[in-house]
Amino acid sequence: MSENLSKKRALVVGLAKSGLAAVRLLQQKGAIVTAADRRSAEELGETGEKLAAEGVTLALGPHDEAVFRNQDLLVVSPGVPLAIPAIQAAKNAGVRVVGEVELASWFLPGTLIGITGTNGKSTVTALTGCLCQTAGYQTFSGGNLGRPLSEAVLEGAPTWDFVVCELSSFQLEGIDTLRPKAACVTNVTPDHIDRYPNHEAYAAAKKRIFRNQTAQDFGVVNARDPATLKMVEGEKCRAITFGFGERVKNGARWSNGQMVVDLDGREERYRIANRALRGDHNLENAMVSVLLARLAGVPSEKIQAGLDAYPGLAHRIEYAGTVGGVEYINDSKATNVDSSIVALKAFEKGVWLIAGGRGKGAPYEPMVEVSKGRVKGVLTIGEDAPKIAEAYRGVCEVIDAGDLTSAIALASRRAAAGDTVLLSPACASYDQFNNFEERGARFKELVKELERNSGAGSKA
């Protein structure tokens, strides 16, 4: 699908990474572009100056509903709720409102693979992209992970064979016609309680990934997650399942130390020997990734090389170094309780947990239960430190570290050889960092400083 946007009035709402990519794409397609952002010209700085120099009209500060209504198209960044009054006013005036990924999908070359879910979606996106690329196909990986989807169009590469796109619930709220050939929901657990009125509303946003699929498309869901199984009921796509359990005609399972994939009665087997895919959660991530690649058209004989070559995902149970026999693990990507539970389960004992940040409203008690017998102490940081401390009261030592620098210093003094210092915050990073990547990068910098100061760094 491709739409003619020449001379159309288009307003981009929100000028973070995705919004800026949308502006560039609209300019490329000949639209008359206005960009709205609540920040002032001073706060926007060089970004605003550059846009203005390129002929983009800026609508900064509080949203002017008249500007929003006077458009042919609104493109909304994922961080901007669609429910804000100015966007609703535009909708009521008949303006078409879409998200950045929807805009990009109108012009995408190649087969689209869509991935969503509460946990695991970033690993699945990276691994699926690796499987496609290692097999020799021109592959773009992005969306909610890495590059905005619009960049797949902007890079001017009509030769993309596959476009692998991570889709957040926020992005899926703004789709209209986006249609993946193969789509998945990895799992659905409570998240983003700060944005959604209830869990059902959050799950409904995830389900939208299947809404435009046809009988020629595939919907991959977690066999152990009843909520995702229900999502494909009544949809037109062919349902495919993955997970631990009994083998089925169409799906992927784990059996006798191997992944077994059955597609219409044809059995395929793959080994998982890659250290970047340790843990049961990563075995499931590998299952869904293999299914997505195969269903999208990657031949079975090219899959194993990709599984072996996958380098792992930064900030997700990522080894950061060893100092004085203490291993440091960067799991900054764990921005909710369930992600931290997955990380905690990867370690048997001797964990010094660094947790905290801007909470999402979910209780911490489930994480505390998994911590029993595993965690020696918790070093809290950020806004939700008091809530985490209260949840861990009486379970293990709790230290209010305040920030990440202090947490690393305190942990290095308390941890003994054989212990693990695990940054798995269970919270968003926005109280002290711009994003989880910045938080994880700072953690790794601090570990490198420890190595240099101790003179005992080790890569063992």
PyMOL commands that set and color helices and strands:
alter all, ss='L'
color gray80, all
select helices_A, chain A and resi 17-28+41-44+46-53+65-69+85-92+100-105+121-134+150-154+169-173+199-210+226-231+275-277+280-296+300-309+337-344+365-371+385-392+404-414+436-454
alter helices_A, ss='H'
color red, helices_A
select strands_A, chain A and resi 9-13+32-37+57-60+73-76+96-99+111-116+139-143+162-166+182-185+218-222+238-242+251-255+258-263+266-270+318-323+326-330+351-356+375-381+397-402+420-423+457-458
alter strands_A, ss='S'
color yellow, strands_A
deselect
rebuild
show_as cartoon
